[in-house]
Amino acid sequence: MQLLPLAPAHWPAVRGIYEQGLATGHATFATEAPGWDDWDRNHLAHSRLVAVADAGPVLGWAALSPVSSRCVYGGVAEVSLYVAAGARGQGVGRYLLAGLVAASEAQGLWTLQSGIFPENLASVRLHEAAGFRVVGRRERIGQLRGQWRNTLLLERRSAVVGTGAAF
């Protein structure tokens, strides 16, 4: 398995994996995958990765979204990470998240955050294993198909970016 920069040519596979995540009902508040242009516009241009099997198929993807347009949050981004249904439990998510952390730090990001449905225990455990910690529970934060859902807010503070004193 190898990590590659996520390119427009990967979009059909990335979208398919995203749709598999949507089908679980525990991945996102979205109910349908966007088109490439919308997805591209809503994610940072850097730190976009796909995990590709040696034989070629995309096994998963990860990307970052800005959390705010305010400059003080310029070093903070939200994680999106999805693994193909047939590749779950095989280390793909761990590999992607480690690569995403490294890529984000190379871009000067100091905090990554992720909002995860509490029922998605595999994702919570994956993030915790990568150094994320639960900083809060957001109750009834949004509705999915007419049902109120809670999320856990997890964050990872870089040990190498943003550690010095502010000017």
N, C-alpha and C positions, 0 to 999 in steps of 0.2 A: 504494500500500500504506500502511496505517496501523496503529499499535499501539493496542490497546484493553485495558482491564482485563479479565482473564479472568473471566467470569461463569458461573453455573450453566447458563445457556442455551447457552453454547458447548460444554458437556460432550460432547454426542454427536460433534461434529467433533474435539474435543481427544482424546477416547478413540480415535477412528478413526485419527488421526495417531499416537498412542502405539502402537496395534496395528501400524501400518506399521513403526515403529521396532523393535518386538519381532520382527517377521518377518525382519529383517535378521540377527538373531543377534549383532549387534555394538553394541547400544544399552544394554542393561541385563541384570541377572541375573534380572529378573522374567520370567515366562513367560506371564502374562496380565494384561490391564489391570484395575485395580480398579474398583469402582463409585465413583460420585461421592462418597458419604459418606466412604469410606476415603481417597480421593485428597485430599479437602478437609481431613480431619483430619491428614494427614501432610505438608501443605505450609503454609508461613507464610501468614497471611491477606493480607499485602501482597505487592507485587512479583510479581504474577501477570499475565502478558501474553499476548495473542494478536496475531498479525500477520494482518490481514485484507486481502484483495485489494479493489481499488476496486469490483469487481462483487459483493463480499460474502463469498465463501467464506473460511474460515479456512485459512491457509497454513502456520501453525506456532504453537507455544506455548512459553512459558518460565515457570518458577516456581522457588521456593526452598524448601528443607527445612532445618529446624534440624539442626545436626550433633551437638548435645548439649543436655541439659536443664540442665547446669551453667551458672551465671550468667557465669562467666569467658569462656564461648564464645558469649555472647549476640549478639556482633557478627559471627559466622561462620555462613555458610549454604552449603548444597550446591546446585548448579545442576542443573536438569532443563531440557533444551531439545530439542525435536523439530520437524522440518520435514516437511511432507507430501511423499510420494515425488515427486509431479509438480512440486514447487516447489523441489527441491534444486538447489543450484548457481546460484541466482538472487539471492543476497544476503539471503534471508529470515532465515537464521540470524544473519548479521552484524547485521542490523537489530534482531532480537530480543535478542541478547546485549548490544548497546549500550544498548538500552532497559532491560534487566534490571540492568545495572551502575548506570545512573543512578537507577533506582527503589530499588535496594538502598542506595545512598549517601544518598538522601533519607530513608531509614529508619534511618540511623546504622550500617549494617553496614560493617565494615572489611576483611573477608576473604571472598571467594567461593572455593569449591573445587569441583572436579569430578573424579570418577573415571571414566576413559574407557578402554575396551578399546584396546590398542595398534593393533589392526587397523583401528580407526575413524579413519583418517588425516584425513578431512575434518573431523571434530570436533576432533581435536587441533590441526590448523592453524587452525580457526576460533577456538578459545580462545586460542591463542598470538597471533593477530592482534589480539585484544581485550585483550592485556596479561597473560594468564595465563602462568605458567611451570611447567614440569615440576619438581616437587620430589621425586618418587620413583616407583619402580616397585614395585608390590605383587604379588609372585609367588604364584600358586596361592591367591589371596585368597578365592575362592569357586568353586562349581561351577554350571555352566549345563548342564542336561540331561545330568548325569553326567560332564561334562568340566571339569577344572580350568581356570580362566581367570586371567589376569593383568590388572591395571589400572594405568594411569598416574594418579598423583595430580597434578593441576594446581591452582594457586592464583593468585589475583589479589589483591594488597593495594591498598586504596584509597590514592590520593594526597591525598585530601581528608578522609577520616574516620579518626580514630584516629592522627593524625600528631603530636599534642601530647604533652607529658610527662604521665605518670600522676600522679595526686595522691598 
